[in-house]
Amino acid sequence: MLRKMSFLPLIFAIAAPFLLATVGDGAWVSKVPEKYRQRQNPFDSDSKAVAAGGKLFRQNCASCHGDEGTGRDNHPNLHSERIRNATPGELEWLLNNGSMRNGMPSWSRLPEPQRWQLVSFLKQMVK
């Protein structure tokens, strides 16, 4: 029994990268209802909204996603194709609902206009 236990750290070390690769797997996109996918950002092309969203990002998101959105630890890089291709409505839905399976909390406590400001910033950041 003791001999089998000594292999557990080795097995975990080998398996961990494969298990962690599923973090930020994008499965949340399939859960977004169609009516939310089509929502347009009311702050689209508003430079003040981008600046406000940047401030919100630094306050609420950078601790996990990094100051530049490149990801930290097991948190996803926001410069991915998935985020770049997501509609504003999909991103606002994710911010509102989160994806606990992937470690993304819900930011529903932020007022909706602030979530849209974050979306403005994210879309500008990943261009």
ABEGO torsion letter per residue (X at the ends): XAAAAAAAAAAAAAAAAAAAAABGAGAAAAABBAAAAABBBAABGBAAAAAAAAAAAAAAAAAAAEAAGAEBEABBBAABAAAAABBAAAAAAAAAAEBAAAGBBBAAABBAAAAAAAAAAAAAAAX
